[in-house]
Amino acid sequence: MIQLSNDFLSPDLRQEIKNLQDEIEDFRKQPLDSIAVEKLREHFRTHHIYHSSGIEGNRLTLQETSLVLKEGIDITGKPLKDSIEVKNLGIAFDFLHELVDQDVEITENYLKQLHSLIIGDNPSLNPGDYRNIGVLITGSEHKPPEPFEVPIRMRELFEWIKANKDENPIIVAAIAHHELVKIHPFKDGNGRTARLLLNLILLKNGFPICNIKRSERPDYYNALSLADEGEYEPIIEVVAKNCIELFSEYTRVRDESNRLKDWAKRIGSIDTQQRLAMRKAEFELWLNRVNQIKLEFKQIVSVIDENIESYYVSFYEYPPITFEKYQQLKERGIAPSTNFFSIRFHNNDTNRIVATLMFRFYRSNNKYPLTPNVIPIELNMYDADSGDFKFIGYTEYSKAISLRSFYIADDGRVVIRYANSDEGNPNWEKDHTDENVTDAVQRFFEKVFSSILGIR
């Protein structure tokens, strides 16, 4: 086998191959997505099989080749062997990719399996076995080795491939491919098998496959003949040219994929902005509705304070709810610092705070399983023993004050929730949609006056 050295190729070709290797290594930093890889694999599979079989005389067109591979049908009006040849080569090509995906070492056994798949079930051609007869290569002055020499030469070939695994894959693949054609180890299918070995070496090293075209057959055969005489540059140049051509397809698809992603991001950004605008508009409507509830309480507090002498009633507003907190409340039912407003009752005679009632935004998912996106304004009462607010249903005034919460329904109506003491359980709650907010607030204060302040 040939010994590779720095002066083995012309400086221009060696630089061209190195440039491709550098571009491939740079390409790996931003690989294709799986869908693009699958599309390219199917595209190259069809083209490889069309050209590789065509070099050997197959008469199917590219469209017919694609139809046979995809549908598994035989082409009417064309020799049956052409369709069978394409099907077999398709199976062999898929096996080649399995070997690449599994990252196995390239061995004679795998090569024989590839050959067996290419030949199919024709026993006269000894699929997967080296030839036991002498052969001649039509149109070539080269005489392949005798049958007894084939196993030795093949073993040397695979040892050479292994020994040169760190050399540029294009050089190794091109020379190994030529050497296989030169040895001609099988009765039939040597060219197709050699081109699969060529691509197996390339793919295992992360290079694009090499599709030597039907139209290149004269130059391809001439390059192989020159390699028979020890002039390897032409066949390496054929392989390099086709690899560069197919790699440009990889970069084209990646650029298209990136443009598609950028386009999708722009659309996504517009969609996000529109959805955000809709949510903000929804938030503004919601905020307007809950503020109307707050104003009802604030107005009554103001009127009460002007007319009752025994008590001083104060109204306190907490910082307004932000859009971000609104989002959290919708999604989780809870967010930090969501107190809405509070009402404090002072006894003017004793200068003592009698009661503090506070409304906050909070949703118990157990109490609102059928309305998970609502944001209730829940009534709480200050508990002197714990020094904190408690849900009104957990206080001694649970039965006396039946109001539990307000919330805005999807249709914009205010829903008022009461404890239904008729059910025998003061914590059992029921929604009311037929009562206006003003009446509900007045009734709430009447309950507070009678049960907490003793004004009946």
C-alpha positions as CSV (number, residue, x, y, z in Angstrom):
1,M,0.0,0.0,0.0
2,I,1.0,3.6,-0.6
3,Q,2.9,5.6,2.0
4,L,1.4,9.0,2.5
5,S,3.8,11.9,2.8
6,N,3.7,15.7,2.7
7,D,4.8,15.8,-1.0
8,F,2.3,13.1,-1.9
9,L,-0.1,15.7,-3.3
10,S,0.3,19.1,-5.0
11,P,0.2,22.0,-2.5
12,D,-3.0,23.4,-4.1
13,L,-5.0,20.2,-3.7
14,R,-3.7,19.6,-0.2
15,Q,-4.7,23.1,0.8
16,E,-8.1,22.7,-0.8
17,I,-8.7,19.5,1.3
18,K,-7.4,21.2,4.4
19,N,-9.8,24.2,3.8
20,L,-12.7,21.8,3.6
21,Q,-11.7,20.1,6.8
22,D,-11.5,23.4,8.6
23,E,-14.9,24.4,7.3
24,I,-16.4,21.1,8.5
25,E,-14.9,21.5,11.9
26,D,-16.3,25.1,12.1
27,F,-19.7,23.8,10.9
28,R,-19.9,21.3,13.7
29,K,-20.1,24.2,16.2
30,Q,-23.5,25.0,14.8
31,P,-24.9,21.6,13.6
32,L,-28.1,21.1,11.6
33,D,-31.3,20.3,13.4
34,S,-32.5,16.7,13.3
35,I,-35.2,17.4,10.6
36,A,-32.7,19.1,8.3
37,V,-30.3,16.2,8.8
38,E,-33.0,13.7,7.9
39,K,-34.0,15.6,4.8
40,L,-30.4,15.8,3.6
41,R,-29.8,12.1,4.3
42,E,-32.8,11.1,2.2
43,H,-31.7,13.5,-0.6
44,F,-28.1,12.2,-0.7
45,R,-29.3,8.6,-0.4
46,T,-31.4,8.9,-3.5
47,H,-28.7,10.7,-5.5
48,H,-26.0,8.4,-4.4
49,I,-28.0,5.3,-5.4
50,Y,-29.0,6.9,-8.7
51,H,-25.4,7.9,-9.7
52,S,-23.7,4.8,-8.3
53,S,-26.0,2.4,-10.0
54,G,-25.9,4.5,-13.2
55,I,-22.2,4.3,-13.4
56,E,-22.6,0.6,-13.7
57,G,-25.2,0.9,-16.4
58,N,-28.5,1.2,-14.5
59,R,-31.1,3.0,-16.7
60,L,-33.6,4.3,-14.2
61,T,-34.0,8.0,-14.1
62,L,-33.6,10.0,-10.9
63,Q,-37.4,10.2,-10.4
64,E,-37.8,6.5,-11.1
65,T,-35.0,5.7,-8.6
66,S,-36.7,7.9,-6.0
67,L,-40.0,6.1,-6.7
68,V,-38.5,2.6,-6.3
69,L,-36.8,3.6,-3.0
70,K,-39.9,5.3,-1.5
71,E,-42.6,3.0,-2.8
72,G,-40.8,-0.2,-3.3
73,I,-42.4,-0.7,-6.8
74,D,-40.8,-1.9,-10.0
75,I,-40.7,0.4,-12.9
76,T,-42.7,-0.7,-15.9
77,G,-40.9,-0.6,-19.2
78,K,-37.4,-0.9,-17.6
79,P,-35.5,-4.1,-16.9
80,L,-36.5,-5.7,-13.6
81,K,-32.9,-6.0,-12.6
82,D,-32.6,-2.2,-12.5
83,S,-35.3,-1.8,-9.9
84,I,-33.9,-4.7,-7.9
85,E,-30.4,-3.2,-8.0
86,V,-31.7,0.1,-6.7
87,K,-33.7,-1.5,-3.9
88,N,-30.6,-3.6,-2.8
89,L,-28.4,-0.5,-2.9
90,G,-30.9,1.3,-0.8
91,I,-30.8,-1.4,1.8
92,A,-27.0,-1.4,1.8
93,F,-26.9,2.4,2.1
94,D,-29.2,2.3,5.2
95,F,-26.9,-0.3,6.7
96,L,-23.9,2.0,6.0
97,H,-25.6,4.7,8.1
98,E,-26.3,2.2,10.9
99,L,-22.6,1.5,11.0
100,V,-21.9,5.2,11.1
101,D,-24.4,5.9,13.8
102,Q,-23.1,3.0,15.9
103,D,-19.5,4.3,15.4
104,V,-18.1,0.8,14.8
105,E,-14.6,0.1,13.4
106,I,-14.5,-0.5,9.7
107,T,-13.8,-4.2,9.1
108,E,-13.7,-6.7,6.3
109,N,-16.8,-8.4,7.9
110,Y,-18.9,-5.2,7.6
111,L,-17.7,-4.7,4.0
112,K,-18.8,-8.3,3.2
113,Q,-22.2,-7.5,4.7
114,L,-22.5,-4.4,2.6
115,H,-21.6,-6.4,-0.5
116,S,-24.1,-9.1,0.4
117,L,-26.9,-6.5,0.6
118,I,-25.9,-5.0,-2.7
119,I,-25.9,-8.3,-4.5
120,G,-29.1,-9.6,-2.8
121,D,-30.1,-13.2,-3.0
122,N,-28.3,-14.2,-6.2
123,P,-26.2,-17.2,-5.2
124,S,-24.3,-17.4,-8.4
125,L,-22.6,-14.1,-7.5
126,N,-21.5,-15.4,-4.0
127,P,-22.9,-12.4,-2.0
128,G,-20.5,-11.5,0.8
129,D,-17.8,-13.9,-0.3
130,Y,-14.5,-13.1,-2.1
131,R,-14.3,-14.4,-5.6
132,N,-12.7,-17.8,-6.3
133,I,-12.1,-17.1,-10.0
134,G,-9.9,-14.9,-12.0
135,V,-11.5,-11.7,-13.5
136,L,-10.8,-9.0,-16.0
137,I,-11.9,-5.3,-15.7
138,T,-13.6,-4.3,-18.9
139,G,-11.9,-1.2,-20.4
140,S,-8.9,-1.3,-18.1
141,E,-5.4,-2.6,-18.7
142,H,-5.1,-3.5,-15.0
143,K,-5.3,-7.2,-14.2
144,P,-6.7,-7.9,-10.7
145,P,-4.8,-10.3,-8.4
146,E,-5.5,-14.0,-8.5
147,P,-8.2,-15.4,-6.2
148,F,-5.7,-16.8,-3.6
149,E,-4.1,-13.3,-3.3
150,V,-7.4,-11.5,-2.6
151,P,-7.7,-12.3,1.2
152,I,-4.2,-11.1,1.7
153,R,-4.6,-7.9,-0.2
154,M,-7.9,-7.2,1.5
155,R,-6.4,-7.7,5.0
156,E,-3.6,-5.3,4.0
157,L,-6.1,-2.8,2.8
158,F,-8.0,-2.7,6.1
159,E,-4.7,-2.6,8.1
160,W,-3.7,0.4,6.0
161,I,-7.1,2.1,6.6
162,K,-6.6,1.6,10.4
163,A,-3.0,2.8,10.3
164,N,-4.0,6.0,8.5
165,K,-7.0,6.9,10.6
166,D,-5.5,10.3,11.5
167,E,-4.8,11.3,7.9
168,N,-7.3,13.5,6.1
169,P,-10.4,11.3,5.4
170,I,-10.7,12.4,1.8
171,I,-7.3,11.1,1.0
172,V,-7.8,7.8,2.9
173,A,-11.3,7.3,1.5
174,A,-10.2,8.0,-2.1
175,I,-7.2,5.6,-2.0
176,A,-9.1,2.9,-0.1
177,H,-11.9,3.1,-2.7
178,H,-9.4,2.8,-5.5
179,E,-7.6,-0.1,-3.9
180,L,-10.8,-2.0,-3.5
181,V,-11.6,-1.5,-7.2
182,K,-8.1,-2.6,-8.0
183,I,-8.3,-5.8,-6.0
184,H,-11.7,-6.5,-7.4
185,P,-12.4,-8.9,-4.6
186,F,-16.0,-9.9,-5.6
187,K,-17.5,-11.5,-8.7
188,D,-19.8,-8.5,-9.1
189,G,-20.7,-5.3,-7.4
190,N,-17.2,-4.1,-6.8
191,G,-17.7,-0.5,-7.9
192,R,-20.9,-0.1,-5.8
193,T,-19.2,-1.6,-2.8
194,A,-16.1,0.5,-3.3
195,R,-18.2,3.7,-3.4
196,L,-20.0,2.7,-0.2
197,L,-16.6,2.0,1.5
198,L,-15.5,5.5,0.3
199,N,-18.6,7.1,1.9
200,L,-18.3,4.9,5.1
201,I,-14.9,6.4,5.7
202,L,-16.0,9.9,5.0
203,L,-19.2,9.7,7.1
204,K,-17.4,8.1,10.1
205,N,-15.1,11.1,10.1
206,G,-17.9,13.7,9.9
207,F,-17.4,14.5,6.3
208,P,-20.2,14.7,3.7
209,I,-20.6,11.8,1.4
210,C,-19.2,11.8,-2.1
211,N,-21.6,11.3,-5.0
212,I,-19.6,10.6,-8.1
213,K,-22.0,11.5,-10.9
214,R,-23.0,9.4,-13.9
215,S,-21.9,12.3,-16.1
216,E,-18.4,12.1,-14.5
217,R,-17.9,8.4,-15.5
218,P,-15.2,9.0,-18.1
219,D,-13.1,11.2,-15.9
220,Y,-13.8,8.9,-12.9
221,Y,-12.6,5.8,-14.8
222,N,-9.6,7.7,-16.1
223,A,-8.7,8.8,-12.6
224,L,-8.9,5.1,-11.4
225,S,-6.7,4.0,-14.3
226,L,-4.1,6.7,-13.4
227,A,-4.2,5.5,-9.8
228,D,-3.4,2.0,-11.1
229,E,-0.1,3.5,-12.3
230,G,0.5,5.2,-8.9
231,E,-0.8,8.6,-9.8
232,Y,-3.4,9.2,-7.0
233,E,-4.0,12.9,-7.3
234,P,-6.8,12.7,-10.0
235,I,-9.0,10.3,-8.0
236,I,-8.4,12.2,-4.8
237,E,-9.4,15.4,-6.7
238,V,-12.6,13.7,-7.9
239,V,-13.5,12.8,-4.4
240,A,-12.6,16.2,-3.0
241,K,-14.5,18.1,-5.6
242,N,-17.7,16.1,-4.9
243,C,-17.3,16.4,-1.2
244,I,-16.9,20.1,-1.4
245,E,-20.0,20.3,-3.7
246,L,-22.1,18.3,-1.2
247,F,-20.8,20.2,1.8
248,S,-22.0,23.4,0.2
249,E,-25.5,21.8,0.3
250,Y,-25.1,21.3,4.0
251,T,-24.2,25.0,4.5
252,R,-27.0,26.1,2.2
253,V,-29.6,24.0,4.2
254,R,-28.1,25.4,7.5
255,D,-28.4,29.0,6.2
256,E,-32.0,28.3,5.2
257,S,-32.7,26.7,8.5
258,N,-31.2,29.7,10.3
259,R,-33.3,32.1,8.2
260,L,-36.4,30.0,9.0
261,K,-35.5,30.1,12.7
262,D,-35.0,33.9,12.5
263,W,-38.3,34.3,10.7
264,A,-40.0,32.1,13.3
265,K,-38.5,34.2,16.1
266,R,-39.8,37.4,14.5
267,I,-43.2,35.9,14.2
268,G,-43.0,34.5,17.7
269,S,-41.9,37.9,18.9
270,I,-44.9,39.6,17.2
271,D,-47.2,36.9,18.6
272,T,-45.7,37.3,22.1
273,Q,-46.1,41.1,21.9
274,Q,-49.7,40.7,20.8
275,R,-50.5,38.2,23.5
276,L,-48.8,40.4,26.0
277,A,-50.8,43.4,24.8
278,M,-54.0,41.3,25.1
279,R,-53.0,40.2,28.6
280,K,-52.3,43.8,29.6
281,A,-55.6,44.9,28.2
282,E,-57.3,42.1,30.1
283,F,-55.4,43.2,33.2
284,E,-56.5,46.8,32.8
285,L,-60.2,45.7,32.5
286,W,-59.8,43.5,35.5
287,L,-58.1,46.2,37.6
288,N,-60.8,48.6,36.7
289,R,-63.5,46.2,37.8
290,V,-61.9,45.4,41.2
291,N,-61.1,49.0,41.8
292,Q,-64.9,49.7,41.4
293,I,-65.5,47.2,44.3
294,K,-62.8,49.0,46.3
295,L,-64.5,52.4,45.7
296,E,-67.8,51.0,46.9
297,F,-66.2,50.2,50.2
298,K,-64.3,53.5,50.3
299,Q,-67.4,55.6,49.7
300,I,-69.4,53.8,52.4
301,V,-66.5,54.2,54.9
302,S,-66.5,58.0,54.1
303,V,-70.3,58.3,54.6
304,I,-70.3,56.2,57.8
305,D,-67.5,58.2,59.3
306,E,-69.5,61.4,58.8
307,N,-72.6,60.0,60.4
308,I,-71.5,57.8,63.3
309,E,-70.2,59.4,66.5
310,S,-69.3,56.3,68.6
311,Y,-66.8,55.0,66.1
312,Y,-64.1,56.3,63.8
313,V,-63.8,54.2,60.6
314,S,-60.6,54.4,58.5
315,F,-59.9,53.1,55.0
316,Y,-56.4,52.1,53.9
317,E,-55.3,51.3,50.4
318,Y,-52.3,49.0,49.8
319,P,-49.9,49.5,46.8
320,P,-51.7,48.7,43.6
321,I,-51.4,45.2,42.0
322,T,-48.8,45.1,39.2
323,F,-49.2,43.3,35.9
324,E,-46.6,40.8,37.0
325,K,-48.4,39.9,40.2
326,Y,-51.6,39.7,38.3
327,Q,-50.0,37.0,36.1
328,Q,-48.8,35.1,39.2
329,L,-52.2,35.2,40.8
330,K,-53.8,33.9,37.6
331,E,-51.3,31.1,37.3
332,R,-50.8,30.1,40.9
333,G,-53.5,31.8,42.9
334,I,-50.9,33.4,45.2
335,A,-48.3,36.1,45.1
336,P,-46.3,38.1,47.6
337,S,-47.8,41.4,49.0
338,T,-51.3,41.2,47.5
339,N,-53.3,43.0,50.1
340,F,-55.9,45.2,48.5
341,F,-57.4,47.4,51.1
342,S,-58.4,47.3,54.8
343,I,-61.0,48.9,57.0
344,R,-60.4,49.8,60.7
345,F,-63.0,50.5,63.3
346,H,-62.0,52.7,66.3
347,N,-64.0,53.2,69.4
348,N,-64.0,56.9,70.1
349,D,-64.9,56.5,73.7
350,T,-62.1,54.0,74.6
351,N,-59.7,55.0,71.8
352,R,-59.4,51.3,71.1
353,I,-59.3,49.5,67.7
354,V,-62.3,47.2,67.8
355,A,-61.8,45.4,64.5
356,T,-59.7,45.5,61.4
357,L,-61.0,43.8,58.2
358,M,-58.8,43.4,55.2
359,F,-59.4,42.2,51.6
360,R,-56.5,40.5,49.8
361,F,-56.1,38.7,46.5
362,Y,-55.8,35.0,47.1
363,R,-57.2,31.8,45.6
364,S,-57.5,28.6,47.4
365,N,-57.4,25.9,44.7
366,N,-59.5,23.6,46.9
367,K,-62.3,26.2,47.0
368,Y,-62.1,27.2,43.3
369,P,-61.4,23.9,41.4
370,L,-63.9,24.8,38.6
371,T,-62.7,28.3,38.2
372,P,-58.9,28.0,38.3
373,N,-58.1,31.3,36.7
374,V,-60.1,33.6,38.9
375,I,-58.5,36.0,41.4
376,P,-60.8,36.2,44.5
377,I,-60.7,39.3,46.7
378,E,-60.8,37.3,50.0
379,L,-62.1,38.8,53.3
380,N,-59.7,38.5,56.3
381,M,-59.9,39.7,59.9
382,Y,-57.1,40.7,62.2
383,D,-56.6,38.2,65.1
384,A,-55.1,39.8,68.2
385,D,-54.0,36.4,69.6
386,S,-51.9,35.5,66.6
387,G,-51.0,39.0,65.6
388,D,-51.9,38.3,62.0
389,F,-54.9,38.3,59.6
390,K,-57.1,35.2,59.4
391,F,-59.6,34.2,56.7
392,I,-63.0,35.4,58.1
393,G,-64.3,31.8,58.0
394,Y,-61.8,30.9,60.7
395,T,-62.9,33.6,63.2
396,E,-65.6,33.8,65.8
397,Y,-67.6,36.1,63.4
398,S,-67.7,33.4,60.7
399,K,-71.5,32.9,61.0
400,A,-72.4,36.5,61.6
401,I,-70.5,37.9,58.6
402,S,-71.4,35.6,55.7
403,L,-69.4,37.5,53.0
404,R,-66.4,35.6,51.9
405,S,-65.0,37.1,48.7
406,F,-65.6,38.8,45.4
407,Y,-64.2,37.9,42.0
408,I,-64.5,38.9,38.4
409,A,-66.0,36.2,36.1
410,D,-64.8,35.7,32.5
411,D,-67.8,37.7,31.2
412,G,-66.8,40.7,33.4
413,R,-69.6,40.3,36.0
414,V,-68.8,40.6,39.7
415,V,-69.4,37.4,41.5
416,I,-70.1,37.6,45.3
417,R,-69.4,34.6,47.4
418,Y,-71.1,33.9,50.7
419,A,-71.0,31.3,53.3
420,N,-74.2,29.4,53.1
421,S,-75.1,28.7,56.7
422,D,-78.3,26.9,55.6
423,E,-76.2,24.0,54.7
424,G,-75.2,23.6,58.4
425,N,-71.5,24.4,57.6
426,P,-70.5,28.0,57.8
427,N,-67.4,27.4,55.7
428,W,-69.5,26.0,52.8
429,E,-69.6,28.8,50.2
430,K,-71.9,29.7,47.3
431,D,-71.5,32.1,44.4
432,H,-74.1,34.9,43.8
433,T,-74.3,36.7,40.5
434,D,-77.7,38.4,40.9
435,E,-76.7,40.9,43.6
436,N,-75.1,44.2,42.8
437,V,-71.9,45.3,44.5
438,T,-73.5,48.3,46.3
439,D,-76.1,46.2,48.0
440,A,-73.5,43.6,49.0
441,V,-71.2,46.1,50.5
442,Q,-74.1,47.8,52.5
443,R,-75.2,44.4,53.8
444,F,-71.6,43.6,54.8
445,F,-71.4,46.8,56.9
446,E,-74.8,46.1,58.5
447,K,-73.4,42.7,59.6
448,V,-70.3,44.3,61.0
449,F,-72.3,47.0,62.9
450,S,-74.6,44.5,64.4
451,S,-72.2,41.6,65.2
452,I,-69.0,43.4,66.0
453,L,-69.9,47.0,66.9
454,G,-73.2,46.2,68.6
455,I,-75.2,48.8,66.6
456,R,-78.5,47.3,65.7
